[in-house]
Amino acid sequence: MSAMKDRDPEIILRRPSPEDGVAINELVERCKPLDENSVYCNLLQCSHFSETSALTEINGEVVGFVSGYMIPEDEESLFIWQVAVAPEARGLSLGKRMIFDILHRSSAKKVKYIKTTITPDNKASHGVFKSIAREMGADVDQDVLFDEEEHFDGQQETEMLWNIGPFKRADIMSALSSAA
């Protein structure tokens, strides 16, 4: 991929659109151990959930995607479903930058908590979300959401629910400027 060949790449963070669905699907396929979704699922994320999702392009190529949604019964919580960053774009804090970009939007003005699930062995995601919590001065609570045996019949690792917060809008603004 040519996106990272430039010494001074043009990085664009934006809301995804349905036209990005196939590129996002291809990106996720390259980001093991992430679960792959159908292109149709990615199209829905890029249309119905574009306000709570973010995409990163470097020199016109899709290299990052965060999908999220507001929890219906809890307007103060943003659930981050998936963070995908192309292997060649890692080390630029893109995952964290995309999450802060979502939190900075007016549609997230009531958000005081980030929730996500992470398997115990996904150290990269642990690092991203610990860093987000640290930059916002927020607590992290963890608990089992979906158990390997009880919910996945032993076919997938336990998904731990991470609850980060509470935080304030000012914490987001400060963290956003430090992540850029």
N, C-alpha and C positions, 0 to 999 in steps of 0.2 A: 504494500500500500504506500502511496506517495505522500500522504498527508503529513507525515512527520519528517520529510526530507529537508524542508526549509528550516533555516536557523531561527527565523522569526515567524512562526506560523500564524495565520489569521484564525483565531478561535471565536466562534459564534455560539452563544447559548440562546435557545429560543424554544417556544412551544412547538411540539410536533404537529404535523398535519397528516391527513390520511395518505398523502403522496409519499410519506416516509415509511409506511408500513413494511414494505418488503426490505428496505435497507435496515430497519430495526431488527427484523427477523433474522437477517443474515449476521448482524452484529451479535445478537444474543447467541447464535449458534457457535460463534468463535470465543465466547466468554464462559468457558467451563469454570465452575460446576453449575452455572445457572440452568434452571429448568427452561426448556424451550417452549414457547407458546406457538399457536397457529398464526399464520399471517392475519387471519380474520380477527383474532384476539388483539394483535398489534394494531389493526385498523380501528378497532373500537377504542383502544387506549389513546390513539392519536386523534380521535374525534370526540367521543363522549368524555374523556378524561384529560384532554389536552391542557386544561387550566391547571391541573395538578400533576403534570408530567413535564419533562424537559428533555431537550435534545442538544447535543453538542456536535458542531461541525468544525473540522480543521481543514482549511483550504478546500471547502466544498464537499468534503467526505464525512459521512456520519461516523463518529468515533465514540459517542456516548449517548446513553439514554437512561432516564429515570422515569419509572411509571409509579404513579401514586393516586390516591383518592381520599376524599374526605369520608370519614366513617359516618354513615347515615345518622346514627343515634348520638353522635358526639361531634358537634361542630368545632370543638377546640382541638381535635386530633386529626393529623394528617398521617395516613398509613402509606408508607413507602413499600411498594410491592417488589420492585426489582431495580437494581443499579447495574448497568452494563457499561464497561469502558473497554475499548479495543486494546489488546495487548500492547500495541505500539504507542498508545496514548497514555499509558499508565505513568504515574509519577507527576502528573500535572494537577492533581487534586480535582479532577473533573467531576467525580461523583459528588464530592462535597459541594463544589461550586453549583452543580445543577440543583441539589437539594436547597441550598440557600437561595437560588434564583426562584424556585417555586415558593418558598416561604416569604420572599420579598413582594410577591404579587398581592394586589388588593384583595383578591379572592381568599387569601390566606390570613387576612388581618386578625381573625379571631383565634388562630391556631396558637396553642400554648404547649402542645405535645407532639412529638414525632413518635410513631409506632412503626415497628417493622419486625419481621421474623428472620432469624439467622440460625443456620445449623451450627452446632458446636465447633465443627472443623473449618468453617469459613473465616479464616483469620483476616483476609483482606477486608471483608465487610465489618468484622469486629473493629478493625482499625479506623475505618471511615466513620462509623457511628460513635466510637469513643472520642474521636477528634471533634466531631460536631458537638457532642455534649460538652466537651472541655471548652471549646471556643465560646459556647453560649452560657457557660457556668451552670449547666443543668445536671440534675441527677439522672442516673440510669438504673432502672429496675428491670430485672429479668425474671421470667417465669415460663414454664412449659405452656405452649399454646396447642401444638399438635404433637402427640407422642408417637414415637417410632412404632411401637406395638399396637397401642390402642387405636390410633387413627390411620396409620399407614400399613398395618399388617406386616411390619418388619421390612417393607420394601423401600423405605426412605428414612433418612435420619430425622430425629426429633427437631421440630422447629421451635426455637426459643423466641418468645415475644420480648422485644426490647421496648421499653417505655422511657422516652427521654423527655424530661421537663419537670416542672413547668419552666417556661422561659417567656420573656417579654419581647415585644417588637423591637425595642432598642437593642436587645441582645442579638437579634437577627441582623440588624443594620451593621452593628460592630463586626460580627462574624463575616458578613458578606464582604465588607471592605478588606478584611484581613485575608480572605480566601482568594481574592482577585489577583 
